[in-house]
Amino acid sequence: MPDALPPPPPPSFPPPPPVHPGTTFTQFSPLRPPLAGARKAIVVLMWVAVAGLAALAWAAFARKGTIEDYFVNRSSADDVDDADQLVVSLSTLNVALTVAIAILLAVWSYRAVSNGNARGRDGRPGLAAGGWFIPIGFYWVSFGQLRKAMGRVGTAAIGWWQLLWIVSTVLAGVGRTRVDTDERFQTQDDFVSDLQTQAVLFTVAAVLLAGATVFAGRAVKLVDAVTTTGPSWPDSQYPGIPEHPG
């Protein structure tokens, strides 16, 4: 009777780890260079938006002074109209800057999250890009996808960017609702008080946006670093295996 065949040799590579329950498999894309130009443009435009919001706050205070002078016959109706127009124009400019920033963020986010996928991270590039244009959802959708692309590690800068930006945009939005609302008030004191509140809201919003811009500059740089040169799981030993959640 012939001898039994010898057992097969051990594999030359270690077996893959067990799949964690709830793991999501992602269709990976090739790793591509980060969009450094878009990243820098985002930060520059955000600082321009800070300056624009500060100018809007100044115009709101000036408008209040002009209207107070009008009530005591120290300025004309044309002066009031000019002050009103300046506030409206600067408000429109800030909205346009916000849209431009969102477009750049969409382009940059798509590349960043795609690179995160290539390194075994979760995240949906299309949702990361489109989330900046979802009403109300722009407060959290894209930020969440960026966190996933980073493996939810080192995301404190994203959190501060998100928090300060939310509060700033809400305050600025409330301030804009107070533009050209003369008919709502029956007394001069009420109207002047409303103008004062508008100017203060714009001022606080500008300060918070400046803080958000500082953290945004750190966050976008860190996201690009982690999704292109940072550690991947499990150190490229098993390419294409997603990272465990949590």
BELRAFEN-V557420 format. One record per pair of residues at least 4 apart in sequence whose C-alpha atoms are under 7 Angstrom apart, sorted by sequence separation. I is the first residue (numbers start at 1). J is the second residue. D is the distance in whole Angstrom. If there is no record, write none. Layout:
i: (I/I)
j: (J/J)
d: (D/D)
//
This chain:
i: (19/35/36/37/38/39/40/41/42/43/44/45/46/47/48/49/50/51/52/53/54/55/56/57/58/59/60/61/62/63/64/65/66/67/68/69/70/75/76/77/78/79/80/81/82/83/84/85/86/87/88/89/90/91/92/93/94/95/96/97/98/99/100/101/102/103/104/105/106/107/108/109/110/111/112/113/114/115/116/117/124/125/126/127/130/134/137/138/140/141/142/143/144/145/146/147/148/155/156/157/158/159/160/161/162/163/164/165/166/167/168/169/170/171/172/173/187/188/189/190/191/192/193/194/195/196/197/198/199/200/201/202/203/204/205/206/207/208/209/210/211/212/213/214/215/216/217/218/219/220/221/222/223/224/225/226/231/232/234/69/70/116/117/133/147/185/225/69/70/117/131/132/185/131/147/66/182/113/131/132/233/113/114/131/113/66/67/128/129/66/128/110/127/110/128/110/109/110/63/109/178/63/124/106/107/123/106/175/106/123/106/122/123/175/59/60/121/122/139/175/59/121/121/172/102/121/171/172/56/117/113/116/172/56/116/171/56/113/169/168/52/168/53/168/52/164/165/49/164/164/165/49/164/161/160/161/161/160/161/45/157/158/42/157/158/42/157/42/38/39/38/35/150/150/34/150/34/149/32/31/29/31/29/30/28/29/28/26/26/119/112/116/112/115/120/115/119/120/112/120/120/121/120/121/120/64/64/64/60/61/60/61/60/57/57/56/57/53/54/54/53/50/50/50/47/46/43/43/39/34/26/25/23/23/20)
j: (23/39/40/41/42/43/44/45/46/47/48/49/50/51/52/53/54/55/56/57/58/59/60/61/62/63/64/65/66/67/68/69/70/71/72/73/74/79/80/81/82/83/84/85/86/87/88/89/90/91/92/93/94/95/96/97/98/99/100/101/102/103/104/105/106/107/108/109/110/111/112/113/114/115/116/117/118/119/120/121/128/129/130/131/134/138/141/142/144/145/146/147/148/149/150/151/152/159/160/161/162/163/164/165/166/167/168/169/170/171/172/173/174/175/176/177/191/192/193/194/195/196/197/198/199/200/201/202/203/204/205/206/207/208/209/210/211/212/213/214/215/216/217/218/219/220/221/222/223/224/225/226/227/228/229/230/235/236/238/74/75/121/122/138/152/190/230/75/76/123/137/138/191/138/155/75/191/123/141/142/243/124/125/142/125/79/80/141/142/80/142/125/142/126/145/128/128/129/83/129/198/84/145/128/129/145/129/198/130/148/132/148/149/201/86/87/148/149/166/202/87/149/150/201/132/151/201/202/87/149/146/149/205/90/150/205/91/149/205/205/90/208/94/209/94/208/209/94/209/211/212/97/212/212/212/213/215/215/216/101/215/216/101/218/219/104/219/105/104/108/108/108/223/226/111/227/112/227/115/115/114/118/117/118/117/118/118/117/122/227/223/227/224/227/232/228/232/233/227/240/241/242/242/243/243/192/195/196/195/196/198/199/199/199/202/202/203/202/203/206/206/206/209/210/213/213/213/217/220/224/242/242/244/245/244)
d: (7/6/6/6/6/7/6/6/6/6/6/6/6/6/6/6/6/6/6/6/6/6/6/6/6/6/6/6/6/6/6/6/6/6/7/6/5/6/7/6/6/6/6/6/6/6/6/6/6/6/6/6/6/6/6/6/6/6/6/6/6/6/6/6/6/6/6/6/6/7/6/6/6/6/6/6/6/6/6/5/6/6/6/5/7/5/6/7/6/7/6/6/6/6/6/6/6/6/6/6/6/6/6/6/6/6/6/6/6/6/6/6/6/6/6/7/7/6/6/6/6/6/6/6/6/6/6/6/6/6/6/6/6/6/6/6/7/6/6/6/7/6/6/7/6/6/6/6/6/6/6/6/6/6/5/4/7/7/6/5/5/5/6/6/5/6/6/5/6/7/6/5/6/5/6/7/7/6/5/6/6/7/6/5/5/7/6/7/7/6/4/5/7/6/5/6/6/5/5/6/6/7/6/7/6/5/4/5/6/5/7/5/5/6/7/6/7/6/6/6/6/5/7/6/6/6/6/6/6/7/6/5/6/6/7/6/7/5/7/4/7/5/7/6/6/6/6/6/7/7/5/6/5/5/7/7/5/6/5/6/5/7/6/7/5/6/5/7/6/7/6/6/6/6/7/6/7/7/6/5/6/5/6/6/5/5/5/7/7/7/7/5/6/5/6/6/5/6/6/6/6/6/5/6/6/6/6/7/7/7/7/5/5/5/5/7/5/7/6/6/5/6/6/6/7/6/7/6/7/6/7/6/6/6/6)
//
